[in-house]
């Protein structure tokens, strides 16, 4: 069985070659303010707009957002939209773009007018010239793709029927990838799928599948039958059919058809969800995943992006949290090394009216005294934030032979305690800066300290917080445990 937890961490070593139709997605958000007096049409009060890389470029963005590297080959016009896309792609650190310039055509641009409140698409205006690339542009596109192929672990052909993926280019690239042993994933367009013959996997949606086989394919059985027919006609290894609310169907060689349901999520916007699916499939096949595992990862990824507005991407963390069991993530969800994520966690608790507590320490070797401290600390608040000294901080405080355990190990053990809701690592010798950031309602420390000795007591006092000293369990000390262990080892 494919190990998602281990394999997803290796995505940074994957390179995907993506070739296809680049476009600029422009989302204009507003509300219907009135009806036009000149014509019976709504007048939209614009509140904000957002331009993002779309089409095949969105496949590249999704590959990059997972931490993999994408070599992108596409076509732009000599216009403002083309310059915007060129700059946007250059700003993506995990994308290497080879853009062919064709001054005879405009860069494809789609402007969507979206209801800010209901997230409903009200109108779309397109600027495009959907015709095959001329011989000069086709050669430049093919040369760039073939040059990048040796370094690629997988190839994506993202076809929006705007002219980049000509039949000749598709044929040459599939043949070259097959000869090099590279999987080719095709997001198809049109009704003539014969141009994709020999690809590894083709990913039509249900409507596209029906058009390809020239008959309706609605239920599981009909979809599986049509997908099998298409797979055999194209000589593909697999056909994956995306079915919106009905999930996905995979028909692979020598395997029974497999249907997986869609995740139950609140849908905000489906724009670009197909791009995310193809990107994840390519990244997973680049990791040598089997088709079923790649499909399940893509299905999970789609559930993430449809919950976002616009042409969206997802992070490796979002994919892991959707696809891995909750128990796998329970401890690591509680650990923060980056304080930028701290405010969002605290805001959620504050909006719920929860009382936030804070304690801190090195916790080099967890013992019963620590466990009791945590339990008593948690009893005085609704959510307990634990500040944990970094390794360098422990060494400065306890000596060069400490800590015995590295910070990741200490954080994971503490996060496994039910009493602890969040572990935040700090680099300083004291947690004062962290206390200022958390602003706890309750500051908790062991009764071996006096109130005045507790770091941050003045901060908490200033806004009316409370300092609580809890009794310690006698006879337990990390320092003593370390000394006894070293003495025993010497003897």
C-alpha positions in Angstrom: 0.0 0.0 0.0 1.3 3.5 -0.9 2.6 5.4 2.1 1.2 8.9 1.8 2.7 10.2 5.0 6.3 9.3 3.9 5.9 10.0 0.2 4.3 13.4 0.3 7.4 14.7 2.0 9.4 13.7 -1.1 7.4 15.9 -3.5 10.1 18.6 -3.4 12.3 16.2 -5.4 9.8 15.8 -8.2 9.9 17.7 -11.5 6.9 17.9 -13.8 6.9 19.1 -17.4 3.6 20.9 -18.2 2.7 22.0 -21.7 -0.5 23.7 -22.6 -2.7 26.7 -23.0 -1.8 29.6 -20.7 -4.4 32.2 -19.8 -5.0 35.1 -17.5 -7.9 34.6 -15.1 -9.4 37.9 -13.9 -12.0 37.7 -11.1 -14.1 40.7 -10.5 -16.0 40.5 -7.2 -19.0 42.7 -6.5 -22.7 42.7 -5.8 -25.8 43.4 -8.0 -26.7 47.0 -7.1 -29.6 47.7 -9.4 -31.1 47.0 -12.8 -29.6 48.9 -15.7 -32.0 51.6 -17.0 -30.7 51.1 -20.6 -31.4 47.4 -20.7 -32.9 44.7 -18.4 -29.5 43.6 -17.1 -28.0 43.8 -13.6 -25.5 46.5 -12.7 -22.6 45.1 -10.7 -21.0 47.3 -8.0 -17.4 46.2 -8.1 -15.7 45.8 -4.8 -12.3 44.2 -5.8 -10.6 42.2 -8.5 -7.9 39.6 -8.7 -5.7 38.4 -11.6 -4.1 35.0 -11.4 -2.3 32.6 -13.7 -5.0 30.3 -15.3 -5.5 27.5 -17.7 -2.4 25.3 -18.0 -0.6 27.8 -15.9 -2.8 26.9 -13.0 -1.7 23.3 -13.4 1.9 24.6 -13.0 0.9 26.7 -10.0 -0.6 23.7 -8.3 2.4 21.6 -8.9 4.6 24.3 -7.4 2.3 24.9 -4.4 2.9 21.2 -3.5 6.6 21.9 -3.4 7.4 20.1 -6.6 9.2 21.8 -9.5 7.4 22.6 -12.7 8.9 23.3 -16.1 6.1 25.1 -18.0 5.9 25.6 -21.7 3.2 27.9 -23.2 2.3 30.7 -25.5 1.5 34.4 -25.0 0.7 37.3 -27.1 2.6 40.6 -27.3 0.2 42.4 -25.0 -0.4 43.6 -21.4 -2.0 40.2 -20.4 1.0 38.4 -21.7 3.4 40.6 -19.8 1.4 40.2 -16.6 1.5 36.4 -17.0 5.3 36.4 -17.7 6.0 38.4 -14.6 3.6 36.3 -12.5 5.3 33.1 -13.6 8.8 34.6 -13.0 7.8 35.3 -9.4 7.0 31.6 -8.7 10.2 30.1 -7.3 9.2 26.5 -8.2 8.2 27.2 -11.8 10.6 27.5 -14.7 8.7 29.0 -17.6 9.5 28.8 -21.3 7.1 31.2 -23.0 6.9 31.4 -26.8 5.8 34.9 -28.0 3.3 35.1 -30.8 2.5 38.7 -31.7 -0.2 37.7 -34.2 -2.6 36.6 -31.5 -3.9 38.0 -28.1 -3.0 36.3 -24.8 -6.1 34.3 -23.7 -7.9 36.2 -20.9 -11.0 35.3 -19.0 -12.8 37.9 -16.9 -15.4 36.4 -14.5 -17.9 38.6 -12.6 -18.6 37.0 -9.3 -21.1 37.8 -6.5 -19.1 38.7 -3.4 -21.8 37.5 -1.1 -23.0 34.3 -2.8 -19.8 33.4 -4.6 -22.0 33.0 -7.7 -20.5 33.4 -11.2 -22.8 35.9 -13.0 -20.9 36.6 -16.3 -17.7 35.6 -18.1 -16.1 37.6 -20.9 -13.3 36.0 -22.9 -10.5 37.5 -25.0 -9.0 34.8 -27.2 -8.1 33.5 -30.6 -8.5 29.8 -30.6 -6.5 28.6 -33.6 -3.5 26.2 -33.9 -0.1 27.7 -33.3 1.7 28.4 -36.6 4.6 26.3 -37.7 7.2 28.6 -36.2 5.5 28.8 -32.8 4.8 25.0 -32.8 8.5 24.3 -33.4 9.6 26.6 -30.6 7.1 25.0 -28.2 8.2 21.5 -29.1 11.9 22.3 -28.9 11.4 23.8 -25.4 9.4 20.8 -24.2 11.8 18.2 -25.6 14.7 20.1 -24.0 13.0 19.8 -20.6 11.9 16.2 -20.9 15.1 14.5 -19.7 14.8 16.1 -16.3 11.1 15.5 -15.9 9.6 12.7 -13.8 6.2 13.2 -15.4 4.5 15.1 -18.2 1.2 17.0 -18.3 -0.6 18.1 -21.5 -3.2 20.6 -20.4 -5.4 21.1 -23.4 -7.9 24.0 -23.5 -8.1 23.9 -27.3 -6.6 27.4 -27.7 -3.9 26.2 -30.1 -0.7 25.3 -28.1 -1.3 21.5 -28.2 -1.4 20.9 -32.0 -1.8 17.2 -33.1 1.8 17.2 -34.3 3.2 18.5 -31.1 1.1 16.1 -29.0 2.2 13.2 -31.1 5.9 14.0 -30.9 5.8 14.7 -27.2 3.9 11.6 -26.2 6.2 9.4 -28.3 9.3 11.0 -26.8 8.0 10.6 -23.3 7.1 7.0 -23.9 10.6 6.3 -25.2 12.1 7.9 -22.1 9.7 6.0 -19.8 8.0 9.2 -18.5 4.3 9.0 -17.6 2.1 11.4 -19.6 -1.2 12.7 -18.1 -3.6 14.4 -20.5 -6.4 16.9 -19.5 -8.2 16.6 -22.8 -10.5 18.9 -24.9 -12.6 18.3 -28.0 -14.2 15.1 -29.3 -11.3 13.6 -31.2 -9.3 11.8 -28.6 -7.2 9.9 -31.1 -4.6 12.6 -31.0 -3.8 11.5 -27.4 -3.2 7.9 -28.3 -0.4 6.3 -26.3 -0.7 8.7 -23.3 -0.4 7.1 -19.9 -3.6 8.6 -18.4 -6.4 10.7 -19.8 -8.7 12.6 -17.5 -12.0 13.6 -19.1 -14.9 14.9 -17.0 -18.2 13.1 -17.4 -19.5 15.4 -20.1 -16.2 15.1 -22.1 -16.3 11.3 -21.8 -19.8 11.2 -23.2 -18.8 13.4 -26.1 -15.7 11.2 -26.8 -17.6 7.9 -26.9 -20.7 9.7 -28.5 -23.2 8.4 -25.9 -24.4 9.3 -22.5 -22.5 8.0 -19.5 -24.3 8.8 -16.3 -24.2 6.0 -13.6 -21.3 4.1 -12.3 -21.7 1.2 -14.8 -22.2 3.5 -17.8 -19.2 5.6 -16.9 -17.0 2.5 -16.3 -18.0 1.0 -19.6 -17.4 4.2 -21.6 -14.1 4.8 -19.9 -13.0 1.3 -20.7 -13.9 1.8 -24.3 -11.9 5.0 -24.4 -8.9 3.5 -22.7 -8.8 0.6 -25.1 -9.2 2.9 -28.2 -6.3 5.1 -27.1 -4.0 2.3 -25.8 -3.8 4.2 -22.4 -2.9 2.6 -19.2 -5.8 4.4 -17.4 -8.7 6.7 -17.8 -9.8 8.8 -14.8 -13.2 10.4 -15.0 -14.0 13.3 -12.8 -17.7 13.4 -11.9 -18.3 16.5 -9.8 -20.5 15.6 -6.8 -20.2 11.9 -7.7 -16.5 11.7 -7.2 -14.2 9.9 -9.6 -14.0 6.7 -11.5 -10.7 5.0 -12.4 -10.5 2.4 -15.2 -6.9 1.0 -15.3 -5.5 -2.0 -17.2 -6.0 -5.3 -15.5 -8.0 -3.7 -12.7 -11.7 -3.6 -11.9 -13.2 -0.2 -12.3 -12.9 1.8 -9.1 -15.4 4.5 -8.0 -14.5 6.9 -5.1 -17.0 9.3 -3.7 -16.4 13.1 -3.5 -15.6 14.5 -0.1 -18.5 16.2 1.6 -17.4 19.8 1.5 -19.0 23.3 1.1 -18.3 24.4 -2.4 -17.2 28.0 -2.9 -15.9 27.9 -6.5 -15.1 25.1 -8.9 -12.9 27.2 -11.2 -9.6 25.4 -11.9 -10.5 22.3 -9.8 -9.6 20.1 -12.8 -6.2 21.8 -13.0 -5.5 20.8 -9.4 -6.6 17.2 -10.1 -4.2 16.9 -13.0 -1.4 18.6 -11.1 -1.7 16.1 -8.2 -2.0 13.1 -10.5 1.3 14.2 -12.2 3.1 14.8 -9.0 2.0 11.5 -7.5 2.9 9.5 -10.7 6.2 11.3 -10.6 6.7 9.7 -7.2 6.0 6.3 -8.7 2.6 6.1 -7.0 0.1 3.5 -8.3 -3.0 4.8 -10.1 -5.4 4.3 -7.3 -3.2 6.2 -4.8 -2.7 9.0 -7.3 -6.5 9.2 -7.8 -7.2 9.3 -4.1 -4.7 12.1 -3.6 -6.3 14.0 -6.5 -9.8 13.5 -5.1 -8.6 14.9 -1.7 -7.0 17.9 -3.4 -10.1 18.7 -5.4 -12.0 18.8 -2.1 -9.6 21.5 -0.8 -9.6 23.9 -3.8 -13.4 23.9 -4.4 -13.7 25.3 -0.9 -11.7 28.4 -2.0 -12.6 31.3 -4.2 -11.2 31.8 -7.6 -8.6 29.7 -9.4 -7.0 28.3 -6.3 -4.0 26.1 -5.3 -3.4 24.0 -2.3 -0.4 23.4 -0.1 1.2 20.1 0.9 -0.1 20.7 4.4 -3.7 21.0 3.2 -3.3 17.9 1.1 -1.9 15.9 4.0 -4.7 17.1 6.4 -7.3 16.1 3.9 -6.0 12.7 3.0 -4.3 11.4 6.1 -6.2 10.0 9.1 -6.8 12.5 11.9 -4.8 10.3 14.4 -1.7 10.7 12.2 -1.9 14.5 12.4 -3.2 15.0 15.9 0.2 15.7 17.5 1.8 17.7 14.7 -1.3 19.9 14.4 -0.5 21.2 17.9 3.2 22.2 17.2 4.1 25.6 15.9 7.7 26.7 15.0 6.5 29.6 12.9 4.8 32.3 15.0 3.1 33.7 11.9 0.5 30.9 12.3 0.0 31.6 16.0 -2.4 34.6 15.7 -4.9 32.7 13.6 -5.1 29.8 16.1 -5.6 32.2 19.0 -8.2 34.3 17.1 -10.4 31.2 16.7 -10.3 30.5 20.4 -10.9 34.1 21.4 -14.0 34.3 19.0 -15.3 31.3 20.8 -14.9 33.1 24.2 -12.4 30.6 25.4 -10.0 31.3 28.3 -6.4 30.9 27.1 -3.7 29.8 29.5 0.1 29.8 29.1 3.0 27.9 30.7 6.5 27.2 29.6 9.7 25.1 30.1 12.5 23.0 28.6 10.8 19.7 29.3 13.9 17.8 28.3 12.8 14.5 29.8 9.1 14.3 30.5 8.3 12.9 33.9 5.3 12.6 36.2 5.9 16.1 37.7 5.5 17.6 34.2 2.3 15.6 33.5 0.8 16.8 36.8 1.8 20.4 36.0 0.1 20.2 32.6 -3.1 18.7 34.1 -3.3 21.4 36.7 -2.5 24.1 34.3 -5.2 22.9 31.9 -7.7 22.9 34.7 -7.3 26.6 35.1 -8.1 27.5 31.5 -10.0 26.4 28.4 -7.0 26.1 26.1 -3.4 25.7 27.2 -0.5 27.1 25.1 2.9 25.7 26.1 6.0 27.6 25.3 8.9 25.3 24.6 12.6 26.4 24.7 14.5 25.7 21.5 17.6 23.5 21.6 19.9 26.5 21.6 17.9 28.1 24.4 18.1 24.9 26.5 21.9 24.7 26.0 22.4 28.3 27.1 20.3 27.7 30.2 21.3 24.1 31.2 24.8 23.7 29.8 26.3 22.4 26.6 25.4 18.7 27.3 21.7 19.6 27.2 19.1 19.1 25.8 19.1 15.3 25.9 16.3 15.3 23.4 16.0 17.5 20.3 13.2 20.0 20.1 11.1 18.1 17.6 11.1 15.0 19.9 10.3 17.1 23.0 7.5 18.9 21.1 5.9 15.7 19.8 5.8 14.1 23.3 4.2 17.3 24.8 1.7 17.6 22.0 0.6 14.0 22.7 -0.7 15.1 26.1 -4.4 15.7 26.2 -3.9 18.7 28.5 -1.8 20.6 25.9 -3.6 22.4 23.1 -0.7 24.1 21.4 3.1 23.8 21.6 5.0 26.9 20.5 8.8 26.8 20.2 10.7 30.0 21.2 14.4 30.8 20.7 15.0 33.3 23.4 16.1 32.5 27.0 12.8 33.5 28.4 9.3 33.3 27.0 8.6 37.0 27.5 8.2 37.9 23.8 5.9 34.9 23.3 3.7 35.9 26.3 3.4 39.3 24.8 2.2 37.7 21.6 -0.2 35.2 23.2 -1.6 37.6 25.8 -3.0 34.7 27.9 -5.8 35.2 30.4 -3.9 32.9 32.8 -0.2 32.6 33.2 0.7 29.3 35.0 3.9 28.2 36.6 5.1 25.7 39.3 4.9 26.7 42.9 8.7 26.5 43.2 8.5 30.1 41.8 7.2 33.1 43.6 4.7 35.2 41.8 7.3 38.0 41.2 9.8 35.4 39.7 7.4 34.3 37.0 8.5 35.8 33.7 5.7 37.8 32.2 3.7 38.3 35.4 3.8 42.1 34.8 2.6 41.7 31.2 -0.5 39.7 32.4 -1.2 42.0 35.3 -1.2 45.1 33.0 -4.3 43.9 31.2 -6.1 42.2 34.1 -4.9 38.7 33.6 -4.2 36.1 36.3 -1.0 34.4 37.5 -1.5 30.9 38.9 1.1 28.8 40.8 0.4 25.1 40.9 1.8 22.5 43.3 4.6 20.3 42.0 4.9 16.6 42.5 7.9 16.1 44.9 10.9 14.0 44.0 10.9 14.6 40.3 13.6 16.6 38.5 14.9 16.4 35.0 18.3 17.5 36.1 18.4 14.7 38.8 17.2 12.1 36.2 19.9 13.1 33.8 22.6 12.9 36.6 21.4 9.5 37.7 21.3 8.2 34.1 24.9 9.3 33.4 26.1 8.0 36.7 24.6 4.6 35.9 26.1 4.6 32.4 29.6 5.3 33.8 29.3 2.5 36.4 
